């Protein structure tokens, strides 16, 4: 979500943050599962300046980005032989 320079303009550009979180499922407090690994995906969009427009117009493209990142995470896990 940046201009042609590739650098964000903090006064007017939104930005996306993607987080992959892996942990030993046996340590999960709600649903422990021995010999398994949990993989979580978090895709966040930050608006600068703060968002004040049509929410649907923002959510639909973000959902498509989430799907793309989910596929990338699945590929990452498969490449490492975890599934």
C-alpha positions as CSV (number, residue, x, y, z in Angstrom):
1,X,0.0,0.0,0.0
2,X,2.8,2.4,-0.8
3,X,3.6,4.9,-3.5
4,X,5.9,4.3,-6.5
5,X,9.0,4.9,-4.4
6,X,8.2,1.7,-2.4
7,X,8.5,3.6,0.9
8,X,5.4,4.3,2.9
9,X,4.2,7.9,3.5
10,X,3.3,7.8,7.2
11,X,1.0,10.8,6.7
12,X,-1.4,9.0,4.2
13,X,-0.4,5.4,3.5
14,X,-2.0,2.3,5.1
15,X,0.2,-0.7,5.7
16,X,-0.2,-4.4,6.2
17,X,1.3,-6.5,8.9
18,X,1.5,-10.3,8.6
19,X,2.4,-12.5,11.6
20,X,3.1,-16.2,11.6
21,X,3.1,-17.8,15.0
22,X,4.2,-21.4,15.6
23,X,4.1,-23.2,19.0
24,X,4.1,-26.7,20.5
25,X,0.5,-27.8,20.7
26,X,1.1,-29.8,23.8
27,X,1.6,-26.4,25.6
28,X,-1.9,-25.1,24.5
29,X,-4.0,-24.5,27.6
30,X,-7.4,-25.0,25.8
31,X,-6.7,-27.9,23.4
32,X,-3.3,-29.5,24.1
33,X,-2.4,-32.1,21.4
34,X,0.9,-34.0,22.0
35,X,3.3,-34.3,19.0
36,X,1.6,-31.5,17.1
37,X,2.5,-27.9,16.2
38,X,0.0,-25.0,16.1
39,X,0.4,-22.5,13.3
40,X,-1.4,-19.2,13.5
41,X,-1.8,-16.5,10.9
42,X,-2.6,-12.9,11.7
43,X,-3.1,-10.3,8.9
44,X,-3.6,-6.7,10.0
45,X,-4.2,-3.5,8.2
46,X,-3.3,-0.2,9.8
47,X,-4.8,3.0,8.4
48,X,-2.9,6.2,8.4
49,X,-4.7,8.5,8.7
50,X,-7.4,6.7,10.6
51,X,-10.0,5.0,8.5
52,X,-13.4,6.7,8.2
53,X,-14.9,5.4,5.0
54,X,-16.8,2.4,3.6
55,X,-15.8,-0.7,5.6
56,X,-16.9,-3.2,3.0
57,X,-14.6,-1.7,0.4
58,X,-11.7,-2.3,2.7
59,X,-12.6,-5.7,4.0
60,X,-13.1,-7.5,0.7
61,X,-9.5,-6.8,-0.6
62,X,-8.1,-7.6,2.9
63,X,-9.9,-10.9,2.9
64,X,-8.3,-11.7,-0.5
65,X,-4.9,-10.8,1.0
66,X,-5.6,-13.1,3.9
67,X,-6.4,-16.0,1.6
68,X,-3.1,-15.3,-0.3
69,X,-1.2,-15.3,3.0
70,X,-2.9,-18.4,4.1
71,X,-1.8,-20.2,1.0
72,X,1.7,-18.9,1.4
73,X,1.8,-20.2,5.0
74,X,0.5,-23.6,3.9
75,X,3.2,-23.8,1.3
76,X,5.8,-22.7,3.9
77,X,4.7,-25.5,6.3
78,X,4.6,-28.1,3.5
79,X,8.1,-27.1,2.3
80,X,9.5,-27.9,5.8
81,X,7.7,-31.3,6.0
82,X,5.5,-30.3,8.9
83,X,2.3,-31.6,7.1
